[in-house]
């Protein structure tokens, strides 16, 4: 039997954010939950995420903007979510520089 785990997604945010912080909250089989914390961080200009897994992502606090390889951009604010199929290239082009942006990402096969 596995241990019960719990936590608070908006608590214990890193005091310093020299770079984005990725924290795996739970991983089981082909599903992984991550908390990502950004503060004005973006992907490098040449950096595209091209993942083998599908990604469902939601903004819990703050705001960010995603760009897809086809040129579409998606502004995301608190409560917004998107499902990104595997191998759909995307990047983070803006996150709020004045408050942490907290993302909840679920990766699945």
N, CA and C of each residue as an Amber inpcrd file, in Angstrom:
protein
   327
   0.8500000  -1.1790000   0.0000000   0.0000000   0.0000000   0.0000000
   0.8960000   1.2440000   0.0000000   0.5600000   2.2120000  -0.8220000
   1.3650000   3.4320000  -0.8930000   0.9180000   4.4270000   0.1660000
   1.8160000   5.3170000   0.5230000   1.5280000   6.3310000   1.5320000
   0.6420000   7.4240000   0.9530000  -0.2350000   7.9400000   1.7770000
  -1.0560000   9.0800000   1.3910000  -0.1960000  10.3230000   1.3990000
  -0.3330000  11.1540000   0.3670000   0.4320000  12.4000000   0.2870000
  -0.5460000  13.5430000   0.1440000  -0.1750000  14.6830000   0.6940000
  -0.9950000  15.8810000   0.5260000  -0.0750000  17.0870000   0.5160000
  -0.6200000  18.2320000   0.1320000   0.1850000  19.4390000   0.0820000
  -0.6850000  20.6340000  -0.2490000  -0.0470000  21.7660000  -0.4170000
  -0.7230000  23.0220000  -0.7490000   0.0090000  23.6150000  -1.9440000
  -0.6620000  23.6740000  -3.0930000  -0.0110000  24.0980000  -4.3350000
   0.4570000  25.5490000  -4.3180000  -0.1830000  26.3940000  -3.5130000
   0.1570000  27.8200000  -3.5170000   1.0040000  28.2190000  -2.3210000
   1.3470000  27.2680000  -1.4770000   2.1810000  27.5430000  -0.3090000
   3.6330000  27.1620000  -0.6090000   4.5090000  27.6400000   0.2160000
   5.9330000  27.2960000   0.1340000   6.5030000  27.5850000  -1.2530000
   6.1290000  28.7440000  -1.8130000   6.7240000  29.1390000  -3.0840000
   8.1790000  29.5060000  -2.8470000   9.0440000  29.2250000  -3.7900000
  10.4620000  29.5420000  -3.6010000  10.6680000  31.0390000  -3.3430000
  11.5570000  31.3480000  -2.4090000  11.8480000  32.7470000  -2.0730000
  12.6100000  33.4310000  -3.2050000  13.4810000  32.6890000  -3.8870000
  14.2480000  33.2180000  -5.0170000  13.9160000  32.4050000  -6.2420000
  13.7730000  33.0980000  -7.3350000  13.4760000  32.4190000  -8.5950000
  14.4930000  32.8520000  -9.6500000  15.7090000  32.3200000  -9.5380000
  16.7370000  32.6090000 -10.5390000  16.3760000  31.9620000 -11.8770000
  15.5970000  30.9060000 -11.8140000  15.0880000  30.2070000 -12.9890000
  13.7520000  29.6010000 -12.6180000  13.0400000  29.1160000 -13.6060000
  11.7690000  28.4590000 -13.3040000  12.0280000  27.2670000 -12.3930000
  11.0450000  26.9750000 -11.5340000  11.1550000  25.8490000 -10.6160000
  10.1320000  24.7950000 -11.0230000  10.6110000  23.5810000 -11.2730000
   9.7690000  22.4540000 -11.6530000   9.7840000  21.4580000 -10.5020000
   8.6090000  21.1100000 -10.0000000   8.5150000  20.1860000  -8.8750000
   7.5170000  19.0890000  -9.2120000   7.9770000  17.8340000  -9.2430000
   7.0730000  16.7090000  -9.4650000   6.3110000  16.4630000  -8.1720000
   4.9890000  16.5390000  -8.2570000   4.1360000  16.3300000  -7.0930000
   3.7620000  14.8710000  -6.9370000   3.5170000  14.2180000  -8.0580000
   3.0910000  12.8220000  -8.0460000   3.3620000  12.2250000  -9.4090000
   3.8510000  11.0160000  -9.4100000   4.0910000  10.2990000 -10.6530000
   3.6210000   8.8660000 -10.4550000   2.7950000   8.3800000 -11.3620000
   2.2930000   7.0100000 -11.2610000   2.0280000   6.4890000 -12.6650000
   2.7160000   5.4330000 -13.0290000   2.5420000   4.8750000 -14.3690000
   2.8760000   5.9130000 -15.4230000   1.9250000   6.1720000 -16.3110000
   2.1720000   7.1080000 -17.4100000   1.6410000   8.5070000 -17.1170000
   1.3480000   8.8140000 -15.8380000   0.8220000  10.1310000 -15.4650000
   1.7750000  10.7990000 -14.4770000   2.0550000  12.0970000 -14.7110000
   2.9310000  12.8620000 -13.8270000   2.3150000  14.2380000 -13.6000000
   2.2410000  14.6640000 -12.3420000   1.7500000  15.9880000 -11.9740000
   2.9390000  16.8430000 -11.5610000   3.0280000  18.0520000 -12.1080000
   4.1230000  18.9670000 -11.7650000   3.5640000  20.3240000 -11.3850000
   4.2290000  20.9580000 -10.4220000   3.9900000  22.3730000 -10.1460000
   5.1700000  23.1200000 -10.7400000   4.8720000  24.1470000 -11.5330000
   5.9070000  24.9690000 -12.1500000   5.6920000  26.3940000 -11.6590000
   6.7660000  27.0310000 -11.2010000   6.6770000  28.4040000 -10.7110000
   7.5940000  29.2760000 -11.5610000   7.0180000  30.3490000 -12.1200000
   7.7440000  31.2800000 -12.9870000   7.6000000  32.6890000 -12.4250000
   8.5690000  33.5260000 -12.7000000   8.4960000  34.9470000 -12.3290000
   9.2260000  35.7340000 -13.4140000   8.4940000  36.0640000 -14.4760000
   9.1010000  36.7640000 -15.5990000   9.9460000  35.8680000 -16.4890000
   9.9120000  34.5670000 -16.2680000  10.7300000  33.6450000 -17.0560000
  10.0530000  33.3160000 -18.3810000  10.8800000  33.0750000 -19.3790000
  10.4100000  32.6440000 -20.6930000  11.3410000  31.5570000 -21.1940000
  10.9260000  30.9000000 -22.2620000  11.7930000  29.9170000 -22.9060000
  12.8240000  30.6620000 -23.7390000  14.0030000  30.0990000 -23.9080000
  14.9610000  30.7190000 -24.8290000  14.3250000  30.8620000 -26.2090000
  14.7200000  31.8680000 -26.9650000  14.1200000  32.1560000 -28.2750000
  14.1230000  30.9290000 -29.1830000  15.1680000  30.1170000 -29.1080000
  15.2500000  28.9350000 -29.9650000  14.6770000  27.6990000 -29.2810000
  14.1720000  27.8540000 -28.0460000  13.7410000  26.6960000 -27.2630000
  12.2730000  26.3540000 -27.4020000  11.9850000  25.2390000 -28.0280000
  10.6180000  24.7460000 -28.1600000  10.4790000  23.4840000 -27.3310000
   9.3630000  23.3600000 -26.6250000   9.0480000  22.0930000 -25.9760000
   8.4570000  21.1900000 -27.0560000   9.0190000  20.0050000 -27.1970000
   8.5330000  18.9930000 -28.1360000   8.5250000  17.6880000 -27.3500000
   7.4120000  17.4120000 -26.7070000   7.3400000  16.3490000 -25.7060000
   6.7010000  15.0850000 -26.2640000   7.1470000  13.9550000 -25.7320000
   6.5740000  12.6600000 -26.0960000   5.2300000  12.4330000 -25.4180000
   4.9250000  13.2130000 -24.3910000   3.6880000  13.0660000 -23.6360000
   2.7260000  14.2020000 -23.9800000   1.4360000  13.9730000 -23.7570000
   0.4480000  15.0380000 -23.8200000   0.6110000  15.8530000 -22.5310000
   0.2410000  17.1420000 -22.5870000   0.3450000  17.9960000 -21.3950000
  -0.9310000  18.8170000 -21.2400000  -1.5620000  18.6400000 -20.0980000
  -2.6920000  19.4790000 -19.6990000  -2.1180000  20.4430000 -18.6740000
  -2.2860000  21.7440000 -18.8840000  -1.6770000  22.7210000 -17.9760000
  -2.6850000  23.8120000 -17.6320000  -2.6490000  24.2390000 -16.3680000
  -3.5640000  25.2580000 -15.8590000  -2.7630000  26.3000000 -15.0820000
  -3.1680000  27.5630000 -15.1940000  -2.5700000  28.6290000 -14.3870000
  -3.3880000  28.7470000 -13.1000000  -2.7070000  28.5440000 -11.9730000
  -3.3680000  28.6610000 -10.6670000  -3.2970000  30.0840000 -10.1310000
  -2.1890000  30.7550000 -10.3800000  -1.9670000  32.1480000  -9.9680000
  -1.0730000  32.8020000 -11.0030000  -1.2190000  34.1110000 -11.1680000
  -0.3670000  34.8450000 -12.0970000  -0.8920000  34.7800000 -13.5200000
   0.0270000  34.9050000 -14.4710000  -0.3530000  34.9220000 -15.8850000
   0.8500000  34.5460000 -16.7360000   0.5560000  34.0140000 -17.9200000
   1.6040000  33.6590000 -18.8630000   1.0520000  33.6280000 -20.2690000
   1.9540000  33.5160000 -21.2250000   1.5460000  33.4470000 -22.6250000
   2.3600000  32.3470000 -23.3000000   1.6550000  31.4750000 -24.0020000
   2.2830000  30.4020000 -24.7580000   2.2510000  30.7450000 -26.2430000
   3.2750000  30.3050000 -26.9610000   3.2980000  30.4220000 -28.4250000
   3.4840000  29.0150000 -28.9760000   2.7350000  28.7500000 -30.0440000
   2.8280000  27.4630000 -30.7120000   3.5900000  27.6400000 -32.0110000
   4.1630000  26.5600000 -32.5100000   5.0190000  26.6250000 -33.7020000
   4.2920000  27.2210000 -34.9070000   2.9650000  27.0600000 -34.9660000
   2.2120000  27.6090000 -36.0930000   1.9460000  29.1080000 -35.9570000
   2.4810000  29.7330000 -34.8910000   2.3540000  31.1740000 -34.6990000
   1.2400000  31.6010000 -33.7610000   0.3260000  30.6900000 -33.4360000
  -0.7500000  31.0350000 -32.5010000  -0.1700000  31.3600000 -31.1310000
  -0.7930000  32.3050000 -30.4370000  -0.4160000  32.6170000 -29.0590000
  -1.6510000  32.4740000 -28.1850000  -1.4280000  32.0540000 -26.9620000
  -2.5100000  31.8530000 -26.0110000  -2.1500000  32.5490000 -24.7030000
  -2.9190000  33.5820000 -24.3680000  -2.7640000  34.2890000 -23.0930000
  -3.4670000  33.4610000 -22.0260000  -2.7770000  33.2020000 -20.9210000
  -3.3620000  32.3980000 -19.8490000  -3.3070000  33.1630000 -18.5320000
  -4.4370000  33.2010000 -17.8630000  -4.5610000  33.8420000 -16.5570000
  -5.1570000  32.8380000 -15.5810000  -5.2540000  33.2400000 -14.3530000
  -5.7600000  32.3760000 -13.2830000  -7.0250000  31.6280000 -13.7280000
  -6.9730000  30.3090000 -13.6200000  -8.1060000  29.4590000 -13.9650000
  -8.1230000  28.9530000 -15.3950000  -7.2970000  29.5380000 -16.2730000
  -7.2550000  29.0900000 -17.6650000  -6.4520000  27.7970000 -17.7840000
  -6.8840000  26.9170000 -18.6680000  -6.1500000  25.6780000 -18.9210000
  -6.1400000  25.3780000 -20.4090000  -5.1880000  24.5360000 -20.7980000
  -5.0680000  24.1080000 -22.1860000  -4.5370000  22.6750000 -22.1930000
  -4.9730000  21.9090000 -23.1680000  -4.4460000  20.5680000 -23.3810000
  -3.5750000  20.6110000 -24.6350000  -2.3170000  20.2240000 -24.4990000
  -1.3520000  20.2780000 -25.6040000  -0.9830000  18.8410000 -25.9850000
  -1.3980000  18.3840000 -27.1560000  -1.0600000  17.0230000 -27.5780000
   0.4580000  16.8300000 -27.6970000   0.8760000  15.5940000 -27.5550000
   2.2930000  15.2480000 -27.7150000   2.8120000  15.7700000 -29.0500000
   4.0310000  16.2500000 -29.0500000   4.7610000  16.7360000 -30.2320000
   4.1790000  17.9930000 -30.8670000   3.2850000  18.6870000 -30.1650000
   2.8770000  20.0180000 -30.6080000   3.8890000  20.9760000 -29.9900000
   4.7390000  21.5500000 -30.8170000   5.8130000  22.4060000 -30.3140000
   5.2270000  23.7020000 -29.7700000   5.7250000  24.0610000 -28.5620000
   5.2430000  25.2670000 -27.8860000   6.3430000  25.8220000 -27.0030000
   6.1800000  27.0920000 -26.6260000   7.1360000  27.7370000 -25.7310000
   6.4080000  28.7780000 -24.8910000   7.0020000  29.0770000 -23.7540000
   6.4920000  30.1390000 -22.8930000   7.1960000  31.4210000 -23.3230000
   6.4160000  32.4220000 -23.7760000   7.0260000  33.6540000 -24.2810000
   6.8830000  34.8160000 -23.3020000   6.0820000  34.6470000 -22.2490000
   5.9310000  35.7080000 -21.2460000   5.3170000  35.1220000 -19.9910000
   5.8200000  35.5240000 -18.8360000   5.1540000  35.2990000 -17.5520000
   5.2360000  36.5910000 -16.7710000   4.2760000  36.7850000 -15.8950000
   4.1750000  38.0140000 -15.1090000   5.4760000  38.2620000 -14.3440000
   6.1200000  39.4100000 -14.5460000   7.3680000  39.6980000 -13.8360000
   7.1460000  40.2450000 -12.4240000   5.8880000  40.5400000 -12.0550000
   5.6090000  41.1760000 -10.7760000   5.0590000  40.2340000  -9.7140000
   4.5930000  39.0700000 -10.1250000   4.0980000  38.0860000  -9.1620000
   4.3800000  36.6940000  -9.7150000   4.5820000  35.7160000  -8.8430000
   4.8270000  34.3650000  -9.3450000   3.6400000  33.8450000 -10.1440000
   3.9510000  33.1650000 -11.2200000   2.9390000  32.4210000 -11.9690000
   3.0950000  30.9680000 -11.5680000   2.0130000  30.3900000 -11.0640000
   2.0350000  28.9930000 -10.6160000   1.1970000  28.1810000 -11.5980000
   1.8440000  27.2100000 -12.2160000   1.2020000  26.3370000 -13.2020000
   1.0350000  24.9550000 -12.5810000  -0.0510000  24.2940000 -12.9060000
  -0.2150000  22.8780000 -12.5890000  -0.2190000  22.1430000 -13.9230000
   0.7350000  21.2620000 -14.1220000   0.8550000  20.5210000 -15.3800000
   0.6480000  19.0370000 -15.1160000  -0.1450000  18.4230000 -15.9670000
  -0.3760000  16.9740000 -15.9090000   0.1000000  16.4060000 -17.2250000
   1.0870000  15.5210000 -17.1560000   1.6440000  14.8620000 -18.3410000
   1.0980000  13.4550000 -18.3820000   0.6760000  13.0100000 -19.5720000
   0.0980000  11.6730000 -19.6730000   0.3760000  11.0910000 -21.0580000
   0.3420000   9.7450000 -21.1220000   0.6160000   9.0400000 -22.3890000
  -0.5910000   9.1040000 -23.3030000
